[in-house]
Amino acid sequence: MFENKKYKNTVFLIQNKFYKLKNNFVIITAYNPMDNLLKEKENKAKNCLLYHSLKPLGKEIIFITGSSPQKTHQEPSFLIDISLNQGLRFARAFQQRALFWCKNNNLKIVYCENLFKLNIGKFTNRIEII
């Protein structure tokens, strides 16, 4: 299994203070499918398609950015209160290697191919308000 070790260090940038988090949600992006770096224009187009695919679910979509701790690599993403299985369907449809899944503030990286779950700590410890 290919594992991107950089995923473990991800922090999440959000513009407004979090009000009340749901107990379970996923964080998903369409940027850089299978870790292949695309041009910004392509990434934005893919993320726009993902957003419009999530919208019919009728759930609140929170814009959030997954970032390296040094802010040198960032991927605009969506936090949405859907099940892990639903999230995995979207992640696979947009050729993502993994997504982030949070249950009761416990954050995991879940790999789409084999469903390997890697616990990486408390979600609230990884939020940075920008």
VOGU-3710 file (C-alpha; in Angstrom, 3 decimals, decimal comma):
1> mfenkkyknt> 0,000/0,000/0,000  1,246/3,466/-0,842  1,027/5,773/2,148  1,654/9,489/1,921  3,367/10,265/5,218  2,702/14,000/4,728  -1,009/13,391/5,399  -0,187/12,704/9,062  1,026/16,275/9,607  -1,947/18,041/8,040
11> vfliqnkfyk> -3,386/21,048/9,819  -6,725/22,580/8,883  -7,197/26,261/8,166  -10,665/27,687/8,604  -11,855/31,259/8,296  -14,357/31,485/11,112  -14,401/30,109/14,570  -16,042/26,741/14,797  -19,447/26,869/16,304  -20,716/23,386/17,074
21> lknnfviita> -19,090/20,485/15,306  -21,061/17,442/14,387  -19,864/14,187/15,937  -19,044/12,584/12,598  -17,844/14,158/9,373  -15,408/13,786/6,518  -12,964/16,240/5,000  -12,554/15,736/1,300  -10,929/17,471/-1,640  -10,621/16,872/-5,359
31> ynpmdnllke> -7,166/18,475/-5,554  -4,189/16,544/-6,914  -5,775/13,150/-7,695  -3,644/10,248/-6,458  -1,045/12,808/-5,299  -0,360/13,964/-8,871  0,240/17,700/-8,701  -2,051/19,494/-11,130  -2,153/23,111/-12,216  -4,227/25,376/-9,971
41> kenkakncll> -6,855/25,894/-12,679  -7,393/22,121/-13,046  -7,558/21,632/-9,286  -10,106/24,435/-8,886  -12,266/22,944/-11,655  -12,176/19,494/-10,007  -13,000/20,945/-6,589  -15,909/22,888/-8,107  -17,285/19,619/-9,519  -16,889/17,962/-6,123
51> yhslkplgke> -18,701/20,830/-4,409  -21,605/20,596/-6,865  -21,687/16,815/-6,342  -21,933/17,251/-2,554  -24,520/20,060/-2,625  -27,552/17,841/-3,483  -26,990/15,918/-0,229  -28,579/18,889/1,539  -25,879/19,031/4,212  -23,967/22,083/5,326
61> iifitgsspq> -20,609/22,272/3,536  -17,830/24,056/5,396  -14,879/25,332/3,409  -11,630/24,244/5,046  -8,056/24,010/3,797  -5,779/21,067/4,465  -2,265/22,420/4,846  1,273/21,392/5,632  2,344/22,816/9,014  4,675/25,273/7,211
71> kthqepsfli> 1,808/26,363/4,881  3,930/25,472/1,827  1,344/23,022/0,467  -2,390/23,646/0,774  -5,475/21,972/-0,636  -8,891/23,627/-0,387  -11,327/21,040/0,937  -14,829/20,513/2,233  -15,933/19,441/5,690  -19,318/17,753/5,478
81> dislnqglrf> -21,428/15,718/7,871  -21,780/12,517/5,866  -20,941/8,920/6,655  -17,523/7,472/6,008  -18,985/5,236/3,289  -20,532/8,207/1,492  -17,270/10,109/1,792  -15,316/7,203/0,369  -17,633/7,034/-2,645  -16,926/10,694/-3,397
91> arafqqralf> -13,195/10,352/-2,707  -12,942/7,404/-5,085  -15,018/9,156/-7,740  -12,529/12,048/-7,620  -9,483/9,719/-7,590  -8,333/10,583/-4,080  -5,888/8,353/-2,265  -7,486/9,074/1,118  -9,829/11,304/3,064  -9,988/12,515/6,632
101> wcknnnlkiv> -12,745/11,108/8,840  -13,611/12,475/12,249  -15,734/10,711/14,829  -16,175/12,301/18,261  -13,153/14,582/17,663  -10,896/11,617/16,808  -9,332/12,231/13,408  -8,308/9,414/11,099  -6,829/9,184/7,653  -8,796/6,574/5,713
111> ycenlfklni> -7,194/5,159/2,583  -9,697/4,572/-0,205  -8,111/1,486/-1,711  -7,944/-0,784/1,322  -9,889/1,162/3,997  -6,816/1,310/6,231  -7,537/3,769/9,053  -4,735/5,677/10,712  -5,585/7,546/13,917  -3,798/10,919/13,982
121> gkftnrieii> -5,226/12,493/17,145  -7,785/15,126/18,066  -9,253/17,178/15,240  -9,535/20,269/17,431  -5,742/20,200/17,958  -5,234/20,621/14,198  -7,480/23,634/13,562  -5,979/27,026/12,839  -8,286/30,038/12,514  -7,154/32,330/9,704
//
